[in-house]
Amino acid sequence: MRAQAGQSLSVTQLAALGALSRHAVMTPGELAEHEKVQPPSMTRVIAALEERGLLTRSPHPTDRRQVILSVTEEGEKLLKEERRRKEAWLAQRLAELTPEEREILRQAAPILERLSKV
C-alpha cells in the first residue's frame, strides 16, 4: 500500500513524522526508542526531515543538553496528504472486491487489529 500511495518520504521518515505528530513533541532519543531504531539512524532521519522543513528542533525546557522536536505546519500538511492518498487508494481497491470478499475482510478486521498490537 505504501508504494501504491505514492509517498514522498521513506517508510522510516514517514513513520517518525507520524509518531511525532501524534505525540506533539519528543526528544530525538524518545523518537528513536518509539520507532525502535538506533539513535544514529534517527539522527539521519531527523536531519532529512528538518532539511525539508517538516520538523523543527527547539531547546528543551528543562535540559539544556536536549532538544525537542515538533512537526511543522508543512509536515502536518504532508501527513494529511499522505493519509488522503492512502485512503483513496484503499477505497479504490476495496471497491474492486466482490461483496463476499468485503465481508471476509470485515470479519477478519478484529483479528488483524489484534495482531497489529502485538
DSSP file (Angstrom, degrees, kcal/mol; ACC not computed):
  #  RESIDUE AA STRUCTURE BP1 BP2  ACC     N-H-->O    O-->H-N    N-H-->O    O-->H-N    TCO  KAPPA ALPHA  PHI   PSI    X-CA   Y-CA   Z-CA
    1    1 A M     >        0   0    0      0, 0.0     4,-2.1     0, 0.0     5,-0.1   0.000 360.0 360.0 360.0 -37.9    0.0    0.0    0.0
    2    2 A R  T  4> +     0   0    0      1,-0.2     5,-1.1     2,-0.2     4,-0.5   0.935 360.0  45.3 -59.8 -45.5    2.9    2.4    0.8
    3    3 A A  T >45S+     0   0    0      1,-0.2     3,-0.9     2,-0.2    -1,-0.2   0.897 114.4  48.8 -65.3 -39.4    4.3    2.0   -2.7
    4    4 A Q  T 345S+     0   0    0      1,-0.2    -1,-0.2     2,-0.1    -2,-0.2   0.789 101.0  64.3 -70.7 -27.6    0.9    2.4   -4.3
    5    5 A A  T 3<5S-     0   0    0     -4,-2.1    -1,-0.2    -3,-0.1    -2,-0.2   0.599 104.8-126.5 -76.2  -9.3    0.0    5.5   -2.3
    6    6 A G  T < 5 -     0   0    0     -3,-0.9    -3,-0.1    -4,-0.5    -2,-0.1   0.879  36.0-169.8  71.9  37.7    2.9    7.5   -3.9
    7    7 A Q      < -     0   0    0     -5,-1.1    -1,-0.1     1,-0.1     4,-0.1  -0.257  20.8-151.6 -66.3 151.7    4.5    8.6   -0.7
    8    8 A S  S    S+     0   0    0     70,-0.1     2,-0.3     2,-0.1    -1,-0.1   0.443  73.9  60.1-103.3  -2.8    7.2   11.2   -0.9
    9    9 A L  S    S-     0   0    0      1,-0.1    -2,-0.0     2,-0.0     2,-0.0  -0.804  90.9 -96.4-118.9 162.4    9.2   10.1    2.2
   10   10 A S     >  -     0   0    0     -2,-0.3     4,-2.8     1,-0.1     5,-0.2  -0.321  41.1-107.2 -68.1 163.4   10.9    6.9    3.2
   11   11 A V  H  > S+     0   0    0      1,-0.2     4,-2.5     2,-0.2     5,-0.2   0.919 122.0  48.3 -58.4 -44.1    8.9    4.5    5.3
   12   12 A T  H  > S+     0   0    0      2,-0.2     4,-2.5     1,-0.2    -1,-0.2   0.908 112.1  48.4 -65.4 -42.5   11.1    5.4    8.3
   13   13 A Q  H  > S+     0   0    0      2,-0.2     4,-2.5     1,-0.2    -2,-0.2   0.926 113.4  46.9 -63.3 -44.6   10.8    9.1    7.7
   14   14 A L  H  X S+     0   0    0     -4,-2.8     4,-2.5     2,-0.2    -2,-0.2   0.905 112.9  49.2 -65.1 -41.4    7.0    8.9    7.4
   15   15 A A  H  X S+     0   0    0     -4,-2.5     4,-2.5    -5,-0.2    -2,-0.2   0.912 112.5  47.9 -64.4 -42.5    6.7    6.8   10.5
   16   16 A A  H  X S+     0   0    0     -4,-2.5     4,-2.5     2,-0.2    -2,-0.2   0.922 112.9  47.9 -64.8 -44.0    8.9    9.1   12.5
   17   17 A L  H  X S+     0   0    0     -4,-2.5     4,-2.2     2,-0.2    -2,-0.2   0.907 112.8  49.2 -63.6 -41.8    7.0   12.2   11.3
   18   18 A G  H  X S+     0   0    0     -4,-2.5     4,-2.3     2,-0.2    -2,-0.2   0.914 111.3  48.9 -63.7 -43.7    3.6   10.5   12.1
   19   19 A A  H  X S+     0   0    0     -4,-2.5     4,-2.0     1,-0.2    -2,-0.2   0.921 111.9  49.3 -62.2 -43.7    4.8    9.5   15.6
   20   20 A L  H  X S+     0   0    0     -4,-2.5     4,-1.0     1,-0.2    51,-0.2   0.882 109.5  52.0 -64.2 -38.1    6.0   13.0   16.3
   21   21 A S  H  < S+     0   0    0     -4,-2.2     3,-0.4     1,-0.2    -1,-0.2   0.911 110.9  47.5 -63.3 -42.6    2.7   14.4   15.1
   22   22 A R  H  < S+     0   0    0     -4,-2.3    -2,-0.2     1,-0.2    -1,-0.2   0.829 117.9  40.9 -68.6 -31.9    0.7   12.1   17.4
   23   23 A H  H  < S-     0   0    0     -4,-2.0     2,-2.5    -5,-0.2    -1,-0.2   0.458  94.2-143.4 -97.4  -1.8    2.9   12.9   20.4
   24   24 A A  S  < S+     0   0    0     -4,-1.0    47,-0.5    -3,-0.4     2,-0.3  -0.387  76.1  16.1  72.3 -63.5    3.2   16.7   19.7
   25   25 A V        +     0   0    0     -2,-2.5     2,-0.3    45,-0.1    45,-0.2  -0.995  66.8 164.4-139.7 147.0    6.8   16.9   20.9
   26   26 A M  B     -A   69   0A   0     43,-1.4    43,-3.4    -2,-0.3    -6,-0.0  -0.979  35.1-114.0-151.1 156.6    9.5   14.4   21.6
   27   27 A T     >  -     0   0    0     -2,-0.3     4,-2.5    41,-0.2     5,-0.2  -0.544  38.7-107.9 -82.6 161.7   13.3   14.3   22.1
   28   28 A P  H  > S+     0   0    0      0, 0.0     4,-2.6     0, 0.0     5,-0.2   0.899 121.9  51.7 -56.7 -39.5   15.4   12.6   19.4
   29   29 A G  H  > S+     0   0    0      2,-0.2     4,-2.5     1,-0.2     5,-0.2   0.907 109.2  48.9 -63.9 -42.2   16.0    9.8   21.9
   30   30 A E  H  > S+     0   0    0      2,-0.2     4,-2.7     1,-0.2    -1,-0.2   0.902 112.2  49.0 -63.3 -40.8   12.3    9.3   22.7
   31   31 A L  H  X S+     0   0    0     -4,-2.5     4,-2.4     2,-0.2    -2,-0.2   0.915 111.2  49.3 -66.3 -42.7   11.6    9.2   19.0
   32   32 A A  H  X>S+     0   0    0     -4,-2.6     5,-2.3    -5,-0.2     4,-0.6   0.923 113.6  46.7 -61.6 -44.0   14.3    6.7   18.3
   33   33 A E  H ><5S+     0   0    0     -4,-2.5     3,-0.8     1,-0.2    -2,-0.2   0.926 111.9  50.6 -63.8 -44.6   13.0    4.5   21.1
   34   34 A H  H 3<5S+     0   0    0     -4,-2.7    -1,-0.2     1,-0.2    -2,-0.2   0.898 115.9  41.4 -59.6 -41.6    9.4    4.8   20.0
   35   35 A E  H 3<5S-     0   0    0     -4,-2.4    -1,-0.2    -5,-0.2    -2,-0.2   0.460 109.3-125.5 -87.8  -1.5   10.4    3.8   16.4
   36   36 A K  T <<5 +     0   0    0     -3,-0.8     2,-0.3    -4,-0.6    -3,-0.2   0.913  65.8 126.6  57.2  48.0   12.7    1.1   17.6
   37   37 A V      < -     0   0    0     -5,-2.3    -1,-0.2    -6,-0.1    -2,-0.1  -0.905  67.2 -93.7-127.4 160.0   15.7    2.4   15.7
   38   38 A Q    >>  -     0   0    0     -2,-0.3     4,-2.1     1,-0.1     3,-0.7  -0.443  37.1-115.4 -71.0 144.9   19.2    3.2   16.9
   39   39 A P  H 3> S+     0   0    0      0, 0.0     4,-2.5     0, 0.0     5,-0.2   0.858 114.0  55.6 -51.3 -41.9   19.9    6.9   17.7
   40   40 A P  H 3> S+     0   0    0      0, 0.0     4,-1.5     0, 0.0     5,-0.1   0.898 108.8  48.4 -61.1 -36.3   22.4    7.4   14.9
   41   41 A S  H <> S+     0   0    0     -3,-0.7     4,-1.9     1,-0.2     5,-0.1   0.917 111.7  48.8 -66.4 -42.2   19.8    6.2   12.4
   42   42 A M  H  X S+     0   0    0     -4,-2.1     4,-3.2     1,-0.2     5,-0.2   0.855 104.3  60.5 -66.2 -33.7   17.2    8.5   13.9
   43   43 A T  H  X S+     0   0    0     -4,-2.5     4,-2.3    -5,-0.2    -1,-0.2   0.911 106.5  46.5 -58.6 -41.9   19.6   11.4   13.7
   44   44 A R  H  X S+     0   0    0     -4,-1.5     4,-2.2     2,-0.2    -1,-0.2   0.900 112.6  49.5 -67.0 -40.4   19.8   10.9    9.9
   45   45 A V  H  X S+     0   0    0     -4,-1.9     4,-2.5     2,-0.2     5,-0.2   0.939 112.0  48.2 -62.4 -47.0   16.0   10.7    9.7
   46   46 A I  H  X S+     0   0    0     -4,-3.2     4,-2.9     1,-0.2     5,-0.2   0.913 110.3  51.8 -60.3 -44.4   15.6   13.9   11.8
   47   47 A A  H  X S+     0   0    0     -4,-2.3     4,-2.5    -5,-0.2    -1,-0.2   0.912 110.8  47.8 -60.6 -42.7   18.2   15.7    9.7
   48   48 A A  H  X S+     0   0    0     -4,-2.2     4,-1.5     2,-0.2    -1,-0.2   0.917 114.1  46.2 -65.4 -42.7   16.4   14.8    6.4
   49   49 A L  H  <>S+     0   0    0     -4,-2.5     5,-2.8     1,-0.2     6,-0.7   0.891 113.8  48.6 -67.2 -38.9   13.0   15.9    7.8
   50   50 A E  H ><5S+     0   0    0     -4,-2.9     3,-1.6     1,-0.2    -2,-0.2   0.909 107.6  55.1 -66.7 -41.3   14.4   19.1    9.2
   51   51 A E  H 3<5S+     0   0    0     -4,-2.5    -1,-0.2     1,-0.3    -2,-0.2   0.847 108.0  49.8 -59.8 -34.5   16.1   19.9    5.9
   52   52 A R  T 3<5S-     0   0    0     -4,-1.5    -1,-0.3    -5,-0.2    -2,-0.2   0.456 117.7-114.5 -83.8  -0.7   12.8   19.5    4.1
   53   53 A G  T < 5S+     0   0    0     -3,-1.6    22,-0.4    -4,-0.2    21,-0.3   0.748  82.2 121.7  76.7  23.5   11.1   21.9    6.6
   54   54 A L  S   <S+     0   0    0     -5,-2.8    18,-1.9    20,-0.2     2,-0.3   0.643  74.4  19.6 -96.3 -16.9    8.9   19.1    8.0
   55   55 A L  E     -B   71   0A   0     -6,-0.7     2,-0.3    16,-0.3    16,-0.2  -0.976  66.3-147.4-145.6 162.0   10.1   19.3   11.6
   56   56 A T  E     -B   70   0A   0     14,-2.8    14,-1.9    -2,-0.3     2,-0.4  -0.918   9.9-136.6-128.1 155.5   11.8   21.8   13.9
   57   57 A R  E     +B   69   0A   0     -2,-0.3    12,-0.2    12,-0.2   -30,-0.0  -0.915  24.9 178.8-108.1 138.0   14.2   21.5   16.8
   58   58 A S  E     -B   68   0A   0     10,-2.4    10,-2.9    -2,-0.4     2,-0.0  -0.947  38.5 -87.3-133.6 156.0   13.7   23.7   19.9
   59   59 A P  E     -B   67   0A   0      0, 0.0     8,-0.2     0, 0.0     5,-0.1  -0.355  47.9-109.6 -61.4 141.9   15.6   23.9   23.1
   60   60 A H        -     0   0    0      6,-1.6     6,-0.1     3,-0.5    -3,-0.0  -0.534  23.6-131.3 -69.8 137.5   14.4   21.5   25.8
   61   61 A P  S    S+     0   0    0      0, 0.0    -1,-0.1     0, 0.0     3,-0.1   0.762  98.6  17.0 -66.5 -24.1   12.6   23.5   28.5
   62   62 A T  S    S+     0   0    0      1,-0.2     2,-0.5     0, 0.0    -2,-0.0   0.552 120.9  55.6-124.8 -10.9   14.4   21.8   31.4
   63   63 A D    >   -     0   0    0      1,-0.1     3,-1.9     3,-0.1    -3,-0.5  -0.904  56.0-165.6-131.5 103.8   17.5   20.1   30.0
   64   64 A R  T 3  S+     0   0    0     -2,-0.5    -1,-0.1     1,-0.3    -4,-0.1   0.697  89.0  62.9 -62.7 -18.6   19.9   22.3   28.0
   65   65 A R  T 3  S+     0   0    0     -6,-0.1    -1,-0.3     2,-0.0     2,-0.2   0.680 100.8  64.8 -78.5 -16.1   21.6   19.2   26.6
   66   66 A Q    <   -     0   0    0     -3,-1.9    -6,-1.6    -6,-0.1     2,-0.3  -0.604  63.3-155.6-106.0 162.4   18.5   18.1   24.9
   67   67 A V  E     - B   0  59A   0     -8,-0.2     2,-0.4    -2,-0.2   -10,-0.0  -0.923  14.3-135.8-126.3 159.1   16.3   19.4   22.1
   68   68 A I  E     - B   0  58A   0    -10,-2.9   -10,-2.4    -2,-0.3     2,-0.4  -0.925  15.3-143.8-114.8 145.9   12.6   18.8   21.4
   69   69 A L  E     +AB  26  57A   0    -43,-3.4   -43,-1.4    -2,-0.4     2,-0.3  -0.827  19.6 174.9-107.8 143.3   11.2   18.0   18.0
   70   70 A S  E     - B   0  56A   0    -14,-1.9   -14,-2.8    -2,-0.4     2,-0.3  -0.992  33.2-107.7-145.9 152.5    7.9   19.1   16.7
   71   71 A V  E     - B   0  55A   0    -47,-0.5   -16,-0.3    -2,-0.3   -17,-0.1  -0.585  33.7-134.2 -80.1 136.4    6.2   18.8   13.3
   72   72 A T     >  -     0   0    0    -18,-1.9     4,-2.4    -2,-0.3     5,-0.2  -0.311  28.1-102.2 -80.3 170.6    5.9   22.0   11.3
   73   73 A E  H  > S+     0   0    0      1,-0.2     4,-2.3     2,-0.2     5,-0.2   0.895 126.6  53.1 -59.1 -39.8    2.8   23.1    9.5
   74   74 A E  H  > S+     0   0    0    -21,-0.3     4,-2.3     1,-0.2    -1,-0.2   0.889 107.6  51.3 -63.4 -39.2    4.3   21.9    6.3
   75   75 A G  H  > S+     0   0    0    -22,-0.4     4,-2.4     2,-0.2    -2,-0.2   0.904 109.2  49.5 -63.9 -42.1    4.9   18.5    7.9
   76   76 A E  H  X S+     0   0    0     -4,-2.4     4,-2.4     2,-0.2    -2,-0.2   0.894 110.3  51.3 -64.1 -39.3    1.3   18.3    9.1
   77   77 A K  H  X S+     0   0    0     -4,-2.3     4,-2.3     2,-0.2    -2,-0.2   0.916 109.9  49.3 -63.6 -42.4    0.1   19.1    5.5
   78   78 A L  H  X S+     0   0    0     -4,-2.3     4,-2.6     2,-0.2    -2,-0.2   0.922 111.1  49.3 -63.0 -44.2    2.3   16.4    4.1
   79   79 A L  H  X S+     0   0    0     -4,-2.4     4,-2.5     1,-0.2    -1,-0.2   0.909 110.7  50.5 -60.7 -42.3    1.0   13.9    6.6
   80   80 A K  H  X S+     0   0    0     -4,-2.4     4,-2.3     1,-0.2    -1,-0.2   0.912 111.7  47.6 -62.8 -42.3   -2.6   14.8    5.8
   81   81 A E  H  X S+     0   0    0     -4,-2.3     4,-2.6     2,-0.2    -2,-0.2   0.896 110.6  51.6 -66.0 -41.3   -1.9   14.5    2.1
   82   82 A E  H  X S+     0   0    0     -4,-2.6     4,-2.5     2,-0.2    -2,-0.2   0.919 111.1  47.9 -61.5 -43.6   -0.3   11.1    2.6
   83   83 A R  H  X S+     0   0    0     -4,-2.5     4,-2.7     2,-0.2    -2,-0.2   0.913 110.9  51.3 -62.6 -42.3   -3.3    9.9    4.6
   84   84 A R  H  X S+     0   0    0     -4,-2.3     4,-2.3     2,-0.2    -2,-0.2   0.919 111.4  47.7 -61.3 -43.9   -5.6   11.2    1.9
   85   85 A R  H  X S+     0   0    0     -4,-2.6     4,-2.5     2,-0.2    -2,-0.2   0.923 113.1  47.5 -63.1 -45.1   -3.7    9.3   -0.8
   86   86 A K  H  X S+     0   0    0     -4,-2.5     4,-2.7     1,-0.2    -2,-0.2   0.910 112.3  49.5 -64.2 -41.6   -3.6    6.1    1.1
   87   87 A E  H  X S+     0   0    0     -4,-2.7     4,-2.6     2,-0.2    -1,-0.2   0.899 111.8  48.7 -64.8 -39.9   -7.3    6.3    1.9
   88   88 A A  H  X S+     0   0    0     -4,-2.3     4,-2.2    -5,-0.2    -2,-0.2   0.913 112.4  48.6 -65.4 -42.3   -8.2    7.0   -1.7
   89   89 A W  H  X S+     0   0    0     -4,-2.5     4,-2.3     2,-0.2    -2,-0.2   0.939 113.9  46.0 -61.7 -47.2   -6.0    4.0   -2.9
   90   90 A L  H  X S+     0   0    0     -4,-2.7     4,-2.8     1,-0.2     5,-0.2   0.906 110.7  52.6 -64.7 -42.1   -7.6    1.7   -0.3
   91   91 A A  H  X S+     0   0    0     -4,-2.6     4,-2.1     1,-0.2    -1,-0.2   0.906 110.1  49.1 -60.2 -41.1  -11.1    2.8   -1.1
   92   92 A Q  H  X S+     0   0    0     -4,-2.2     4,-0.9     2,-0.2    -1,-0.2   0.926 112.4  47.3 -64.6 -44.2  -10.5    2.1   -4.8
   93   93 A R  H >< S+     0   0    0     -4,-2.3     3,-0.6     1,-0.2     4,-0.4   0.907 111.8  50.4 -64.7 -41.1   -9.1   -1.3   -4.0
   94   94 A L  H >< S+     0   0    0     -4,-2.8     3,-1.3     1,-0.2    -1,-0.2   0.875 105.0  57.3 -64.9 -36.8  -12.0   -2.2   -1.7
   95   95 A A  H 3< S+     0   0    0     -4,-2.1    -1,-0.2     1,-0.3    -2,-0.2   0.765 100.6  59.0 -64.9 -24.1  -14.5   -1.1   -4.4
   96   96 A E  T << S+     0   0    0     -4,-0.9    -1,-0.3    -3,-0.6    -2,-0.2   0.617  90.2  92.7 -80.1 -12.7  -12.9   -3.7   -6.7
   97   97 A L  S <  S-     0   0    0     -3,-1.3    -3,-0.0    -4,-0.4     0, 0.0  -0.422  81.8-111.1 -80.4 156.0  -13.7   -6.5   -4.4
   98   98 A T     >  -     0   0    0     -2,-0.1     4,-2.4     1,-0.1     5,-0.2  -0.407  32.6-106.9 -75.3 161.4  -16.8   -8.6   -4.5
   99   99 A P  H  > S+     0   0    0      0, 0.0     4,-1.9     0, 0.0     5,-0.1   0.876 122.8  53.8 -57.1 -36.0  -19.4   -8.3   -1.7
  100  100 A E  H  > S+     0   0    0      2,-0.2     4,-2.0     1,-0.2     5,-0.1   0.913 108.0  48.7 -64.7 -42.6  -18.3  -11.7   -0.4
  101  101 A E  H  > S+     0   0    0      1,-0.2     4,-2.2     2,-0.2    -1,-0.2   0.900 110.1  51.4 -65.2 -40.5  -14.6  -10.6   -0.3
  102  102 A R  H  X S+     0   0    0     -4,-2.4     4,-2.5     1,-0.2    -1,-0.2   0.884 108.7  52.1 -63.8 -36.9  -15.5   -7.4    1.6
  103  103 A E  H  X S+     0   0    0     -4,-1.9     4,-2.3     2,-0.2    -2,-0.2   0.893 107.3  52.0 -65.5 -40.1  -17.5   -9.5    4.1
  104  104 A I  H  X S+     0   0    0     -4,-2.0     4,-1.9     2,-0.2    -2,-0.2   0.927 111.2  47.6 -61.6 -44.4  -14.4  -11.7    4.6
  105  105 A L  H  X S+     0   0    0     -4,-2.2     4,-1.7     2,-0.2    -2,-0.2   0.911 109.2  53.7 -62.3 -42.3  -12.3   -8.6    5.3
  106  106 A R  H  < S+     0   0    0     -4,-2.5    -1,-0.2     1,-0.2    -2,-0.2   0.910 111.4  45.7 -59.3 -41.7  -14.9   -7.2    7.7
  107  107 A Q  H  < S+     0   0    0     -4,-2.3     4,-0.4     1,-0.2    -1,-0.2   0.827 114.2  48.4 -70.4 -31.9  -14.8  -10.5    9.6
  108  108 A A  H  X S+     0   0    0     -4,-1.9     4,-2.5    -5,-0.2     3,-0.5   0.688  88.7  86.6 -81.1 -18.8  -11.0  -10.6    9.6
  109  109 A A  H  X S+     0   0    0     -4,-1.7     4,-2.6     1,-0.2     5,-0.2   0.881  86.4  50.1 -54.3 -47.1  -10.6   -7.0   10.7
  110  110 A P  H  > S+     0   0    0      0, 0.0     4,-2.1     0, 0.0    -1,-0.2   0.879 112.5  48.8 -61.2 -35.0  -10.7   -7.6   14.5
  111  111 A I  H  > S+     0   0    0     -3,-0.5     4,-2.3    -4,-0.4    -2,-0.2   0.933 112.2  47.5 -68.6 -45.5   -8.2  -10.4   14.2
  112  112 A L  H  X S+     0   0    0     -4,-2.5     4,-2.0     1,-0.2    -1,-0.2   0.886 111.0  52.0 -63.1 -38.5   -5.8   -8.2   12.1
  113  113 A E  H  X S+     0   0    0     -4,-2.6     4,-0.8    -5,-0.3    -1,-0.2   0.923 109.4  49.5 -63.4 -43.3   -6.2   -5.4   14.6
  114  114 A R  H >< S+     0   0    0     -4,-2.1     3,-0.8     1,-0.2     4,-0.2   0.909 111.0  49.9 -61.2 -42.9   -5.3   -7.7   17.5
  115  115 A L  H >< S+     0   0    0     -4,-2.3     3,-1.3     1,-0.2    -1,-0.2   0.851 104.4  58.3 -64.5 -35.2   -2.3   -8.9   15.6
  116  116 A S  H 3< S+     0   0    0     -4,-2.0    -1,-0.2     1,-0.3    -2,-0.2   0.686 100.6  57.5 -70.7 -16.9   -1.1   -5.4   14.9
  117  117 A K  T <<        0   0    0     -3,-0.8    -1,-0.3    -4,-0.8    -2,-0.2   0.458 360.0 360.0 -92.4  -1.4   -1.0   -4.6   18.6
  118  118 A V    <         0   0    0     -3,-1.3    -1,-0.2    -4,-0.2    -2,-0.1   0.473 360.0 360.0 -78.9 360.0    1.5   -7.4   19.5
